[in-house]
Structure formats: structure tokens, C-alpha cells
Amino acid sequence: MEILTDICSGTVPATKREQLSRLLDKLRKGDVLVVWWIDRLGRDYHDSEKTIRDLLNRGVTIKTINQDMTFAYTGNDMQDMTTNIQLTMITAMAAAERKNRLAYAKAGRQAIKQDPKLWAEKFSGRQRNNERTLKVIELLEQGLVCT
């Protein structure tokens, strides 16, 4: 078993990501690819769909950790169509969530620009609880574990 890690911007296509591209080249029929999220196999809906379907067409099984799902083509038309429907829904939902996150971030940046003082006051973070901090330090000094 080989573990490859890829850290890059979400705007890089799957085939341009160094480690993912290397992994995709190695995968063969009968291999199992384990990923955290299925939609991380591409930069966007179309890139993810293409990458996933290419792998499935090669006979690679894809298992997700976070979604606890397994995707594989079996040769049974009905089962394979169900797999395609699931993949389309999951990758489309992930793409929609990404667009929403980007829209919220953009709206937040615009709101901050319009009234930076209000945003600084509203979202300055939680006030420090000095009493609790001192208690944690005391317990740590005593060798006790805090939870």
C-alpha cells in the first residue's frame, strides 16, 4: 500500500496536481483508491466527474472515508447507472456548496469594506476567560489531563 498526499489550490485540475496525477497513472483494474471526499478528485464538477469515471472505466474501485461509500462499475447496467446517478448528485452538490462558500466569502469581504469598524466590533472573537485559562494552567502544572 502506498499513501500519497496532495496539497494544492482547489483551482488546479486533477491531471495537473503532481501527486494525484502520479497516482492516477499507477492505478490499474482491481485497485482500490481510498479518498477523504469523492469530489476531491478534481477541481470542479466537470473535472471530478471526468476523473472519477475514467477510474471506474479502468476497473478501479473508489472508497470514501467521510461519505463511507464505495463506487465501482460492476458490468450490470442498472447498478452502474445507479453509481453514475450517485456520483453526479454528490459532485454536483459539492460544486454548489463551493459556489455558495465563495459567494458568502465575497459578500463578507464587501460588507467589511463598507463598514470595517462595525465588522471589527461584531466579529472580534470570543473574549478570553482568564479564570478558566488560569485553572487549565494550574491543572496542567499538577500533571492532570484537561478535557
N, CA, C and O atoms as a GROMACS GRO file, in nm:
protein
  588
    1MET      N    1   0.085  -0.118   0.000
    1MET     CA    2   0.000   0.000   0.000
    1MET      C    3   0.090   0.124   0.000
    1MET      O    4   0.190   0.130   0.071
    2GLU      N    5   0.050   0.221  -0.080
    2GLU     CA    6   0.125   0.346  -0.089
    2GLU      C    7   0.030   0.460  -0.056
    2GLU      O    8  -0.083   0.463  -0.104
    3ILE      N    9   0.076   0.553   0.025
    3ILE     CA   10  -0.005   0.670   0.061
    3ILE      C   11   0.057   0.792  -0.003
    3ILE      O   12   0.174   0.823   0.020
    4LEU      N   13  -0.022   0.862  -0.084
    4LEU     CA   14   0.023   0.985  -0.148
    4LEU      C   15  -0.062   1.099  -0.096
    4LEU      O   16  -0.183   1.085  -0.080
    5THR      N   17   0.001   1.211  -0.070
    5THR     CA   18  -0.069   1.329  -0.020
    5THR      C   19  -0.049   1.442  -0.118
    5THR      O   20   0.061   1.465  -0.167
    6ASP      N   21  -0.158   1.512  -0.146
    6ASP     CA   22  -0.153   1.622  -0.241
    6ASP      C   23  -0.208   1.747  -0.174
    6ASP      O   24  -0.324   1.749  -0.133
    7ILE      N   25  -0.126   1.849  -0.164
    7ILE     CA   26  -0.171   1.976  -0.106
    7ILE      C   27  -0.156   2.082  -0.213
    7ILE      O   28  -0.044   2.113  -0.256
    8CYS      N   29  -0.268   2.137  -0.257
    8CYS     CA   30  -0.263   2.237  -0.363
    8CYS      C   31  -0.390   2.320  -0.360
    8CYS      O   32  -0.483   2.291  -0.286
    9SER      N   33  -0.392   2.421  -0.441
    9SER     CA   34  -0.509   2.507  -0.455
    9SER      C   35  -0.624   2.427  -0.516
    9SER      O   36  -0.601   2.334  -0.593
   10GLY      N   37  -0.745   2.463  -0.482
   10GLY     CA   38  -0.863   2.398  -0.537
   10GLY      C   39  -0.888   2.432  -0.682
   10GLY      O   40  -0.984   2.382  -0.741
   11THR      N   41  -0.804   2.516  -0.741
   11THR     CA   42  -0.825   2.555  -0.880
   11THR      C   43  -0.739   2.476  -0.978
   11THR      O   44  -0.743   2.501  -1.098
   12VAL      N   45  -0.661   2.382  -0.926
   12VAL     CA   46  -0.570   2.305  -1.011
   12VAL      C   47  -0.642   2.178  -1.058
   12VAL      O   48  -0.692   2.101  -0.976
   13PRO      N   49  -0.648   2.156  -1.190
   13PRO     CA   50  -0.712   2.035  -1.242
   13PRO      C   51  -0.642   1.908  -1.193
   13PRO      O   52  -0.522   1.911  -1.162
   14ALA      N   53  -0.716   1.800  -1.186
   14ALA     CA   54  -0.662   1.674  -1.133
   14ALA      C   55  -0.535   1.631  -1.204
   14ALA      O   56  -0.439   1.590  -1.139
   15THR      N   57  -0.532   1.641  -1.335
   15THR     CA   58  -0.416   1.593  -1.411
   15THR      C   59  -0.294   1.684  -1.395
   15THR      O   60  -0.184   1.646  -1.435
   16LYS      N   61  -0.312   1.803  -1.336
   16LYS     CA   62  -0.200   1.896  -1.315
   16LYS      C   63  -0.147   1.892  -1.172
   16LYS      O   64  -0.046   1.955  -1.141
   17ARG      N   65  -0.215   1.816  -1.085
   17ARG     CA   66  -0.170   1.803  -0.947
   17ARG      C   67  -0.064   1.693  -0.943
   17ARG      O   68  -0.090   1.579  -0.981
   18GLU      N   69   0.054   1.728  -0.897
   18GLU     CA   70   0.169   1.638  -0.907
   18GLU      C   71   0.142   1.498  -0.849
   18GLU      O   72   0.156   1.399  -0.920
   19GLN      N   73   0.104   1.491  -0.725
   19GLN     CA   74   0.086   1.360  -0.660
   19GLN      C   75  -0.038   1.288  -0.712
   19GLN      O   76  -0.033   1.167  -0.736
   20LEU      N   77  -0.148   1.360  -0.732
   20LEU     CA   78  -0.269   1.296  -0.781
   20LEU      C   79  -0.247   1.243  -0.922
   20LEU      O   80  -0.290   1.132  -0.954
   21SER      N   81  -0.181   1.319  -1.006
   21SER     CA   82  -0.152   1.276  -1.142
   21SER      C   83  -0.066   1.149  -1.140
   21SER      O   84  -0.089   1.055  -1.217
   22ARG      N   85   0.033   1.148  -1.052
   22ARG     CA   86   0.121   1.031  -1.038
   22ARG      C   87   0.040   0.908  -0.996
   22ARG      O   88   0.059   0.798  -1.047
   23LEU      N   89  -0.051   0.930  -0.902
   23LEU     CA   90  -0.136   0.821  -0.853
   23LEU      C   91  -0.229   0.771  -0.964
   23LEU      O   92  -0.244   0.650  -0.983
   24LEU      N   93  -0.292   0.862  -1.036
   24LEU     CA   94  -0.386   0.823  -1.141
   24LEU      C   95  -0.316   0.738  -1.246
   24LEU      O   96  -0.377   0.646  -1.301
   25ASP      N   97  -0.190   0.769  -1.275
   25ASP     CA   98  -0.114   0.692  -1.373
   25ASP      C   99  -0.085   0.549  -1.325
   25ASP      O  100  -0.071   0.458  -1.407
   26LYS      N  101  -0.076   0.530  -1.193
   26LYS     CA  102  -0.041   0.399  -1.137
   26LYS      C  103  -0.161   0.306  -1.122
   26LYS      O  104  -0.145   0.184  -1.124
   27LEU      N  105  -0.281   0.360  -1.108
   27LEU     CA  106  -0.398   0.278  -1.077
   27LEU      C  107  -0.436   0.186  -1.193
   27LEU      O  108  -0.440   0.228  -1.309
   28ARG      N  109  -0.463   0.062  -1.158
   28ARG     CA  110  -0.499  -0.040  -1.257
   28ARG      C  111  -0.627  -0.113  -1.213
   28ARG      O  112  -0.674  -0.097  -1.101
   29LYS      N  113  -0.680  -0.192  -1.304
   29LYS     CA  114  -0.801  -0.271  -1.278
   29LYS      C  115  -0.780  -0.354  -1.151
   29LYS      O  116  -0.679  -0.422  -1.134
   30GLY      N  117  -0.880  -0.347  -1.063
   30GLY     CA  118  -0.874  -0.422  -0.937
   30GLY      C  119  -0.820  -0.341  -0.821
   30GLY      O  120  -0.834  -0.382  -0.706
   31ASP      N  121  -0.758  -0.226  -0.848
   31ASP     CA  122  -0.706  -0.140  -0.741
   31ASP      C  123  -0.821  -0.070  -0.670
   31ASP      O  124  -0.928  -0.048  -0.727
   32VAL      N  125  -0.796  -0.036  -0.544
   32VAL     CA  126  -0.894   0.040  -0.465
   32VAL      C  127  -0.829   0.172  -0.426
   32VAL      O  128  -0.722   0.174  -0.365
   33LEU      N  129  -0.894   0.280  -0.462
   33LEU     CA  130  -0.849   0.414  -0.426
   33LEU      C  131  -0.934   0.463  -0.310
   33LEU      O  132  -1.056   0.468  -0.320
   34VAL      N  133  -0.870   0.499  -0.200
   34VAL     CA  134  -0.940   0.550  -0.082
   34VAL      C  135  -0.914   0.700  -0.074
   34VAL      O  136  -0.800   0.744  -0.071
   35VAL      N  137  -1.023   0.777  -0.070
   35VAL     CA  138  -1.014   0.923  -0.064
   35VAL      C  139  -1.100   0.973   0.050
   35VAL      O  140  -1.192   0.905   0.095
   36TRP      N  141  -1.070   1.095   0.097
   36TRP     CA  142  -1.150   1.154   0.203
   36TRP      C  143  -1.289   1.190   0.151
   36TRP      O  144  -1.390   1.144   0.204
   37TRP      N  145  -1.294   1.271   0.047
   37TRP     CA  146  -1.418   1.311  -0.019
   37TRP      C  147  -1.407   1.273  -0.166
   37TRP      O  148  -1.300   1.287  -0.224
   38ILE      N  149  -1.514   1.227  -0.226
   38ILE     CA  150  -1.511   1.189  -0.368
   38ILE      C  151  -1.483   1.309  -0.458
   38ILE      O  152  -1.416   1.295  -0.560
   39ASP      N  153  -1.533   1.425  -0.420
   39ASP     CA  154  -1.518   1.543  -0.507
   39ASP      C  155  -1.378   1.604  -0.502
   39ASP      O  156  -1.349   1.699  -0.575
   40ARG      N  157  -1.289   1.551  -0.417
   40ARG     CA  158  -1.151   1.599  -0.413
   40ARG      C  159  -1.069   1.543  -0.528
   40ARG      O  160  -0.951   1.573  -0.542
   41LEU      N  161  -1.132   1.461  -0.611
   41LEU     CA  162  -1.062   1.404  -0.726
   41LEU      C  163  -1.066   1.496  -0.847
   41LEU      O  164  -1.039   1.452  -0.959
   42GLY      N  165  -1.099   1.620  -0.825
   42GLY     CA  166  -1.100   1.717  -0.934
   42GLY      C  167  -1.117   1.857  -0.881
   42GLY      O  168  -1.149   1.877  -0.763
   43ARG      N  169  -1.096   1.954  -0.968
   43ARG     CA  170  -1.102   2.094  -0.927
   43ARG      C  171  -1.245   2.145  -0.918
   43ARG      O  172  -1.276   2.234  -0.838
   44ASP      N  173  -1.334   2.089  -1.001
   44ASP     CA  174  -1.473   2.132  -1.003
   44ASP      C  175  -1.560   2.014  -1.046
   44ASP      O  176  -1.511   1.902  -1.059
   45TYR      N  177  -1.687   2.039  -1.067
   45TYR     CA  178  -1.781   1.934  -1.103
   45TYR      C  179  -1.732   1.854  -1.223
   45TYR      O  180  -1.724   1.731  -1.216
   46HIS      N  181  -1.700   1.921  -1.332
   46HIS     CA  182  -1.663   1.852  -1.456
   46HIS      C  183  -1.531   1.776  -1.442
   46HIS      O  184  -1.519   1.664  -1.491
   47ASP      N  185  -1.434   1.836  -1.377
   47ASP     CA  186  -1.305   1.772  -1.358
   47ASP      C  187  -1.319   1.648  -1.269
   47ASP      O  188  -1.262   1.543  -1.298
   48SER      N  189  -1.396   1.660  -1.161
   48SER     CA  190  -1.419   1.545  -1.071
   48SER      C  191  -1.490   1.433  -1.144
   48SER      O  192  -1.448   1.317  -1.137
   49GLU      N  193  -1.596   1.467  -1.215
   49GLU     CA  194  -1.674   1.366  -1.289
   49GLU      C  195  -1.584   1.291  -1.388
   49GLU      O  196  -1.588   1.168  -1.395
   50LYS      N  197  -1.505   1.365  -1.463
   50LYS     CA  198  -1.419   1.302  -1.564
   50LYS      C  199  -1.317   1.209  -1.498
   50LYS      O  200  -1.299   1.095  -1.542
   51THR      N  201  -1.253   1.257  -1.394
   51THR     CA  202  -1.152   1.177  -1.325
   51THR      C  203  -1.214   1.050  -1.267
   51THR      O  204  -1.159   0.941  -1.282
   52ILE      N  205  -1.327   1.065  -1.202
   52ILE     CA  206  -1.393   0.950  -1.137
   52ILE      C  207  -1.437   0.848  -1.241
   52ILE      O  208  -1.412   0.728  -1.225
   53ARG      N  209  -1.502   0.893  -1.346
   53ARG     CA  210  -1.550   0.800  -1.449
   53ARG      C  211  -1.434   0.732  -1.522
   53ARG      O  212  -1.443   0.614  -1.557
   54ASP      N  213  -1.326   0.804  -1.545
   54ASP     CA  214  -1.207   0.742  -1.605
   54ASP      C  215  -1.156   0.628  -1.518
   54ASP      O  216  -1.124   0.520  -1.567
   55LEU      N  217  -1.149   0.653  -1.386
   55LEU     CA  218  -1.102   0.549  -1.294
   55LEU      C  219  -1.198   0.430  -1.293
   55LEU      O  220  -1.154   0.315  -1.301
   56LEU      N  221  -1.327   0.457  -1.284
   56LEU     CA  222  -1.424   0.347  -1.281
   56LEU      C  223  -1.420   0.268  -1.411
   56LEU      O  224  -1.431   0.145  -1.408
   57ASN      N  225  -1.406   0.335  -1.523
   57ASN     CA  226  -1.398   0.265  -1.652
   57ASN      C  227  -1.273   0.179  -1.663
   57ASN      O  228  -1.272   0.081  -1.738
   58ARG      N  229  -1.169   0.213  -1.588
   58ARG     CA  230  -1.046   0.131  -1.586
   58ARG      C  231  -1.057   0.014  -1.490
   58ARG      O  232  -0.967  -0.070  -1.484
   59GLY      N  233  -1.168   0.008  -1.414
   59GLY     CA  234  -1.186  -0.103  -1.320
   59GLY      C  235  -1.136  -0.073  -1.180
   59GLY      O  236  -1.120  -0.164  -1.099
   60VAL      N  237  -1.112   0.055  -1.151
   60VAL     CA  238  -1.068   0.096  -1.018
   60VAL      C  239  -1.191   0.117  -0.930
   60VAL      O  240  -1.289   0.176  -0.973
   61THR      N  241  -1.185   0.069  -0.808
   61THR     CA  242  -1.290   0.093  -0.709
   61THR      C  243  -1.250   0.214  -0.626
   61THR      O  244  -1.134   0.228  -0.588
   62ILE      N  245  -1.346   0.302  -0.599
   62ILE     CA  246  -1.318   0.422  -0.519
   62ILE      C  247  -1.399   0.413  -0.390
   62ILE      O  248  -1.521   0.396  -0.393
   63LYS      N  249  -1.329   0.426  -0.278
   63LYS     CA  250  -1.395   0.426  -0.147
   63LYS      C  251  -1.371   0.562  -0.083
   63LYS      O  252  -1.262   0.617  -0.091
   64THR      N  253  -1.476   0.614  -0.019
   64THR     CA  254  -1.462   0.742   0.051
   64THR      C  255  -1.464   0.719   0.201
   64THR      O  256  -1.537   0.633   0.251
   65ILE      N  257  -1.384   0.795   0.271
   65ILE     CA  258  -1.381   0.785   0.417
   65ILE      C  259  -1.496   0.865   0.477
   65ILE      O  260  -1.575   0.812   0.555
   66ASN      N  261  -1.505   0.993   0.441
   66ASN     CA  262  -1.604   1.081   0.502
   66ASN      C  263  -1.746   1.043   0.467
   66ASN      O  264  -1.835   1.049   0.552
   67GLN      N  265  -1.770   1.004   0.342
   67GLN     CA  266  -1.906   0.969   0.300
   67GLN      C  267  -1.937   0.821   0.322
   67GLN      O  268  -2.052   0.780   0.309
   68ASP      N  269  -1.835   0.741   0.355
   68ASP     CA  270  -1.849   0.598   0.377
   68ASP      C  271  -1.922   0.530   0.262
   68ASP      O  272  -2.020   0.458   0.281
   69MET      N  273  -1.873   0.556   0.141
   69MET     CA  274  -1.935   0.499   0.022
   69MET      C  275  -1.830   0.428  -0.062
   69MET      O  276  -1.711   0.459  -0.053
   70THR      N  277  -1.875   0.334  -0.144
   70THR     CA  278  -1.789   0.263  -0.237
   70THR      C  279  -1.849   0.275  -0.376
   70THR      O  280  -1.969   0.252  -0.395
   71PHE      N  281  -1.765   0.310  -0.472
   71PHE     CA  282  -1.809   0.326  -0.610
   71PHE      C  283  -1.728   0.232  -0.698
   71PHE      O  284  -1.605   0.232  -0.694
   72ALA      N  285  -1.799   0.152  -0.779
   72ALA     CA  286  -1.733   0.062  -0.872
   72ALA      C  287  -1.833   0.027  -0.982
   72ALA      O  288  -1.953   0.017  -0.957
   73TYR      N  289  -1.782   0.008  -1.101
   73TYR     CA  290  -1.866  -0.043  -1.209
   73TYR      C  291  -1.862  -0.194  -1.202
   73TYR      O  292  -1.756  -0.255  -1.188
   74THR      N  293  -1.979  -0.254  -1.212
   74THR     CA  294  -1.991  -0.399  -1.198
   74THR      C  295  -2.016  -0.471  -1.329
   74THR      O  296  -2.003  -0.593  -1.337
   75GLY      N  297  -2.050  -0.396  -1.433
   75GLY     CA  298  -2.089  -0.458  -1.559
   75GLY      C  299  -2.239  -0.477  -1.569
   75GLY      O  300  -2.292  -0.510  -1.675
   76ASN      N  301  -2.308  -0.457  -1.458
   76ASN     CA  302  -2.454  -0.462  -1.456
   76ASN      C  303  -2.506  -0.322  -1.487
   76ASN      O  304  -2.483  -0.229  -1.410
   77ASP      N  305  -2.575  -0.307  -1.599
   77ASP     CA  306  -2.619  -0.174  -1.643
   77ASP      C  307  -2.696  -0.098  -1.536
   77ASP      O  308  -2.671   0.021  -1.514
   78MET      N  309  -2.788  -0.164  -1.469
   78MET     CA  310  -2.870  -0.094  -1.368
   78MET      C  311  -2.785  -0.048  -1.250
   78MET      O  312  -2.800   0.065  -1.203
   79GLN      N  313  -2.697  -0.133  -1.201
   79GLN     CA  314  -2.610  -0.095  -1.090
   79GLN      C  315  -2.514   0.017  -1.131
   79GLN      O  316  -2.489   0.110  -1.054
   80ASP      N  317  -2.461   0.008  -1.252
   80ASP     CA  318  -2.368   0.111  -1.298
   80ASP      C  319  -2.439   0.244  -1.320
   80ASP      O  320  -2.382   0.350  -1.293
   81MET      N  321  -2.564   0.240  -1.367
   81MET     CA  322  -2.641   0.365  -1.381
   81MET      C  323  -2.668   0.427  -1.244
   81MET      O  324  -2.663   0.549  -1.229
   82THR      N  325  -2.696   0.344  -1.144
   82THR     CA  326  -2.718   0.394  -1.008
   82THR      C  327  -2.591   0.458  -0.955
   82THR      O  328  -2.596   0.562  -0.890
   83THR      N  329  -2.477   0.396  -0.981
   83THR     CA  330  -2.349   0.453  -0.942
   83THR      C  331  -2.329   0.589  -1.009
   83THR      O  332  -2.288   0.684  -0.943
   84ASN      N  333  -2.359   0.598  -1.138
   84ASN     CA  334  -2.345   0.725  -1.210
   84ASN      C  335  -2.436   0.833  -1.151
   84ASN      O  336  -2.395   0.949  -1.139
   85ILE      N  337  -2.558   0.796  -1.116
   85ILE     CA  338  -2.651   0.892  -1.056
   85ILE      C  339  -2.597   0.942  -0.923
   85ILE      O  340  -2.599   1.062  -0.896
   86GLN      N  341  -2.549   0.851  -0.840
   86GLN     CA  342  -2.493   0.890  -0.710
   86GLN      C  343  -2.375   0.985  -0.728
   86GLN      O  344  -2.366   1.088  -0.660
   87LEU      N  345  -2.287   0.951  -0.819
   87LEU     CA  346  -2.169   1.035  -0.842
   87LEU      C  347  -2.208   1.174  -0.893
   87LEU      O  348  -2.151   1.274  -0.850
   88THR      N  349  -2.303   1.177  -0.984
   88THR     CA  350  -2.349   1.306  -1.038
   88THR      C  351  -2.407   1.392  -0.927
   88THR      O  352  -2.378   1.511  -0.919
   89MET      N  353  -2.488   1.332  -0.842
   89MET     CA  354  -2.550   1.408  -0.732
   89MET      C  355  -2.445   1.458  -0.633
   89MET      O  356  -2.448   1.574  -0.593
   90ILE      N  357  -2.354   1.371  -0.593
   90ILE     CA  358  -2.255   1.408  -0.492
   90ILE      C  359  -2.162   1.517  -0.545
   90ILE      O  360  -2.134   1.615  -0.475
   91THR      N  361  -2.113   1.501  -0.667
   91THR     CA  362  -2.021   1.600  -0.720
   91THR      C  363  -2.093   1.732  -0.750
   91THR      O  364  -2.035   1.839  -0.733
   92ALA      N  365  -2.220   1.724  -0.793
   92ALA     CA  366  -2.296   1.847  -0.818
   92ALA      C  367  -2.324   1.921  -0.686
   92ALA      O  368  -2.314   2.044  -0.680
   93MET      N  369  -2.359   1.846  -0.582
   93MET     CA  370  -2.383   1.910  -0.452
   93MET      C  371  -2.256   1.975  -0.399
   93MET      O  372  -2.260   2.085  -0.344
   94ALA      N  373  -2.142   1.908  -0.416
   94ALA     CA  374  -2.015   1.966  -0.371
   94ALA      C  375  -1.984   2.093  -0.450
   94ALA      O  376  -1.935   2.191  -0.392
   95ALA      N  377  -2.011   2.092  -0.579
   95ALA     CA  378  -1.985   2.211  -0.662
   95ALA      C  379  -2.075   2.326  -0.618
   95ALA      O  380  -2.031   2.441  -0.611
   96ALA      N  381  -2.201   2.296  -0.589
   96ALA     CA  382  -2.293   2.400  -0.543
   96ALA      C  383  -2.250   2.457  -0.408
   96ALA      O  384  -2.256   2.578  -0.386
   97GLU      N  385  -2.206   2.369  -0.317
   97GLU     CA  386  -2.158   2.415  -0.186
   97GLU      C  387  -2.036   2.505  -0.202
   97GLU      O  388  -2.024   2.607  -0.134
   98ARG      N  389  -1.946   2.469  -0.292
   98ARG     CA  390  -1.827   2.550  -0.316
   98ARG      C  391  -1.866   2.688  -0.367
   98ARG      O  392  -1.813   2.789  -0.322
   99LYS      N  393  -1.959   2.692  -0.463
   99LYS     CA  394  -2.003   2.821  -0.517
   99LYS      C  395  -2.067   2.906  -0.406
   99LYS      O  396  -2.046   3.027  -0.400
  100ASN      N  397  -2.145   2.842  -0.320
  100ASN     CA  398  -2.207   2.916  -0.209
  100ASN      C  399  -2.102   2.970  -0.112
  100ASN      O  400  -2.111   3.085  -0.069
  101ARG      N  401  -2.001   2.888  -0.079
  101ARG     CA  402  -1.894   2.935   0.010
  101ARG      C  403  -1.822   3.055  -0.049
  101ARG      O  404  -1.792   3.151   0.021
  102LEU      N  405  -1.793   3.048  -0.180
  102LEU     CA  406  -1.726   3.159  -0.246
  102LEU      C  407  -1.813   3.285  -0.246
  102LEU      O  408  -1.763   3.396  -0.228
  103ALA      N  409  -1.944   3.267  -0.268
  103ALA     CA  410  -2.035   3.381  -0.268
  103ALA      C  411  -2.045   3.443  -0.128
  103ALA      O  412  -2.047   3.565  -0.115
  104TYR      N  413  -2.050   3.359  -0.025
  104TYR     CA  414  -2.055   3.411   0.112
  104TYR      C  415  -1.927   3.486   0.147
  104TYR      O  416  -1.932   3.591   0.210
  105ALA      N  417  -1.814   3.432   0.105
  105ALA     CA  418  -1.686   3.498   0.132
  105ALA      C  419  -1.680   3.633   0.061
  105ALA      O  420  -1.635   3.732   0.118
  106LYS      N  421  -1.727   3.637  -0.061
  106LYS     CA  422  -1.728   3.763  -0.138
  106LYS      C  423  -1.820   3.864  -0.071
  106LYS      O  424  -1.785   3.981  -0.057
  107ALA      N  425  -1.937   3.819  -0.029
  107ALA     CA  426  -2.031   3.909   0.039
  107ALA      C  427  -1.971   3.960   0.169
  107ALA      O  428  -1.988   4.077   0.204
  108GLY      N  429  -1.901   3.874   0.241
  108GLY     CA  430  -1.837   3.915   0.365
  108GLY      C  431  -1.729   4.019   0.341
  108GLY      O  432  -1.720   4.118   0.414
  109ARG      N  433  -1.648   3.998   0.239
  109ARG     CA  434  -1.544   4.097   0.206
  109ARG      C  435  -1.604   4.232   0.168
  109ARG      O  436  -1.552   4.337   0.206
  110GLN      N  437  -1.714   4.228   0.093
  110GLN     CA  438  -1.780   4.353   0.054
  110GLN      C  439  -1.838   4.424   0.176
  110GLN      O  440  -1.828   4.546   0.187
  111ALA      N  441  -1.898   4.348   0.267
  111ALA     CA  442  -1.955   4.408   0.388
  111ALA      C  443  -1.846   4.470   0.475
  111ALA      O  444  -1.866   4.577   0.533
  112ILE      N  445  -1.732   4.403   0.484
  112ILE     CA  446  -1.622   4.457   0.564
  112ILE      C  447  -1.572   4.588   0.503
  112ILE      O  448  -1.543   4.683   0.576
  113LYS      N  449  -1.563   4.592   0.371
  113LYS     CA  450  -1.517   4.715   0.304
  113LYS      C  451  -1.614   4.831   0.328
  113LYS      O  452  -1.572   4.946   0.342
  114GLN      N  453  -1.744   4.800   0.334
  114GLN     CA  454  -1.844   4.905   0.352
  114GLN      C  455  -1.842   4.963   0.493
  114GLN      O  456  -1.862   5.084   0.511
  115ASP      N  457  -1.820   4.879   0.593
  115ASP     CA  458  -1.820   4.927   0.730
  115ASP      C  459  -1.723   4.846   0.815
  115ASP      O  460  -1.766   4.762   0.895
  116PRO      N  461  -1.593   4.869   0.799
  116PRO     CA  462  -1.493   4.787   0.869
  116PRO      C  463  -1.502   4.796   1.021
  116PRO      O  464  -1.476   4.698   1.090
  117LYS      N  465  -1.540   4.912   1.074
  117LYS     CA  466  -1.547   4.928   1.218
  117LYS      C  467  -1.657   4.840   1.278
  117LYS      O  468  -1.636   4.775   1.380
  118LEU      N  469  -1.773   4.839   1.213
  118LEU     CA  470  -1.884   4.756   1.261
  118LEU      C  471  -1.843   4.609   1.261
  118LEU      O  472  -1.869   4.538   1.358
  119TRP      N  473  -1.779   4.563   1.156
  119TRP     CA  474  -1.738   4.424   1.147
  119TRP      C  475  -1.630   4.391   1.249
  119TRP      O  476  -1.629   4.280   1.304
  120ALA      N  477  -1.542   4.483   1.277
  120ALA     CA  478  -1.438   4.460   1.377
  120ALA      C  479  -1.501   4.443   1.515
  120ALA      O  480  -1.455   4.361   1.594
  121GLU      N  481  -1.606   4.521   1.544
  121GLU     CA  482  -1.674   4.511   1.673
  121GLU      C  483  -1.757   4.383   1.682
  121GLU      O  484  -1.754   4.314   1.784
  122LYS      N  485  -1.830   4.351   1.577
  122LYS     CA  486  -1.919   4.236   1.577
  122LYS      C  487  -1.845   4.103   1.580
  122LYS      O  488  -1.888   4.009   1.647
  123PHE      N  489  -1.734   4.095   1.507
  123PHE     CA  490  -1.667   3.968   1.489
  123PHE      C  491  -1.523   3.973   1.541
  123PHE      O  492  -1.431   3.928   1.474
  124SER      N  493  -1.507   4.026   1.657
  124SER     CA  494  -1.373   4.036   1.715
  124SER      C  495  -1.331   3.906   1.784
  124SER      O  496  -1.219   3.895   1.834
  125GLY      N  497  -1.420   3.810   1.788
  125GLY     CA  498  -1.388   3.682   1.851
  125GLY      C  499  -1.437   3.678   1.994
  125GLY      O  500  -1.480   3.779   2.051
  126ARG      N  501  -1.431   3.560   2.051
  126ARG     CA  502  -1.476   3.538   2.187
  126ARG      C  503  -1.378   3.601   2.285
  126ARG      O  504  -1.256   3.592   2.266
  127GLN      N  505  -1.430   3.663   2.387
  127GLN     CA  506  -1.344   3.723   2.490
  127GLN      C  507  -1.274   3.613   2.569
  127GLN      O  508  -1.333   3.509   2.600
  128ARG      N  509  -1.152   3.638   2.601
  128ARG     CA  510  -1.073   3.542   2.677
  128ARG      C  511  -1.130   3.528   2.818
  128ARG      O  512  -1.168   3.626   2.881
  129ASN      N  513  -1.134   3.403   2.866
  129ASN     CA  514  -1.179   3.374   3.001
  129ASN      C  515  -1.053   3.348   3.084
  129ASN      O  516  -1.003   3.236   3.090
  130ASN      N  517  -1.004   3.455   3.149
  130ASN     CA  518  -0.878   3.445   3.224
  130ASN      C  519  -0.886   3.345   3.338
  130ASN      O  520  -0.790   3.274   3.367
  131GLU      N  521  -1.001   3.339   3.403
  131GLU     CA  522  -1.017   3.246   3.515
  131GLU      C  523  -1.002   3.102   3.468
  131GLU      O  524  -0.933   3.022   3.530
  132ARG      N  525  -1.066   3.070   3.359
  132ARG     CA  526  -1.057   2.934   3.305
  132ARG      C  527  -0.914   2.905   3.258
  132ARG      O  528  -0.864   2.795   3.280
  133THR      N  529  -0.850   3.001   3.195
  133THR     CA  530  -0.712   2.982   3.148
  133THR      C  531  -0.620   2.952   3.264
  133THR      O  532  -0.536   2.862   3.254
  134LEU      N  533  -0.634   3.026   3.374
  134LEU     CA  534  -0.550   3.002   3.492
  134LEU      C  535  -0.577   2.864   3.551
  134LEU      O  536  -0.484   2.798   3.598
  135LYS      N  537  -0.703   2.821   3.549
  135LYS     CA  538  -0.739   2.689   3.602
  135LYS      C  539  -0.675   2.578   3.516
  135LYS      O  540  -0.625   2.480   3.570
  136VAL      N  541  -0.678   2.594   3.385
  136VAL     CA  542  -0.617   2.496   3.296
  136VAL      C  543  -0.467   2.489   3.321
  136VAL      O  544  -0.411   2.379   3.327
  137ILE      N  545  -0.403   2.602   3.334
  137ILE     CA  546  -0.258   2.606   3.361
  137ILE      C  547  -0.227   2.536   3.493
  137ILE      O  548  -0.133   2.458   3.502
  138GLU      N  549  -0.308   2.564   3.593
  138GLU     CA  550  -0.289   2.501   3.724
  138GLU      C  551  -0.300   2.349   3.714
  138GLU      O  552  -0.217   2.276   3.770
  139LEU      N  553  -0.402   2.301   3.645
  139LEU     CA  554  -0.422   2.156   3.631
  139LEU      C  555  -0.307   2.092   3.551
  139LEU      O  556  -0.260   1.983   3.584
  140LEU      N  557  -0.263   2.162   3.447
  140LEU     CA  558  -0.150   2.110   3.368
  140LEU      C  559  -0.023   2.101   3.453
  140LEU      O  560   0.052   2.004   3.442
  141GLU      N  561   0.001   2.202   3.536
  141GLU     CA  562   0.118   2.201   3.623
  141GLU      C  563   0.113   2.088   3.723
  141GLU      O  564   0.217   2.038   3.766
  142GLN      N  565  -0.010   2.046   3.761
  142GLN     CA  566  -0.028   1.935   3.853
  142GLN      C  567  -0.019   1.799   3.783
  142GLN      O  568  -0.023   1.693   3.847
  143GLY      N  569  -0.006   1.805   3.649
  143GLY     CA  570   0.004   1.679   3.572
  143GLY      C  571  -0.131   1.619   3.539
  143GLY      O  572  -0.138   1.506   3.489
  144LEU      N  573  -0.238   1.691   3.565
  144LEU     CA  574  -0.371   1.640   3.533
  144LEU      C  575  -0.406   1.670   3.387
  144LEU      O  576  -0.362   1.770   3.330
  145VAL      N  577  -0.484   1.581   3.329
  145VAL     CA  578  -0.527   1.599   3.190
  145VAL      C  579  -0.661   1.671   3.191
  145VAL      O  580  -0.752   1.634   3.265
  146CYS      N  581  -0.671   1.775   3.109
  146CYS     CA  582  -0.795   1.851   3.099
  146CYS      C  583  -0.870   1.812   2.972
  146CYS      O  584  -0.810   1.789   2.867
  147THR      N  585  -1.001   1.805   2.983
  147THR     CA  586  -1.083   1.779   2.865
  147THR      C  587  -1.192   1.882   2.855
  147THR      O  588  -1.272   1.878   2.762
   0.00000   0.00000   0.00000
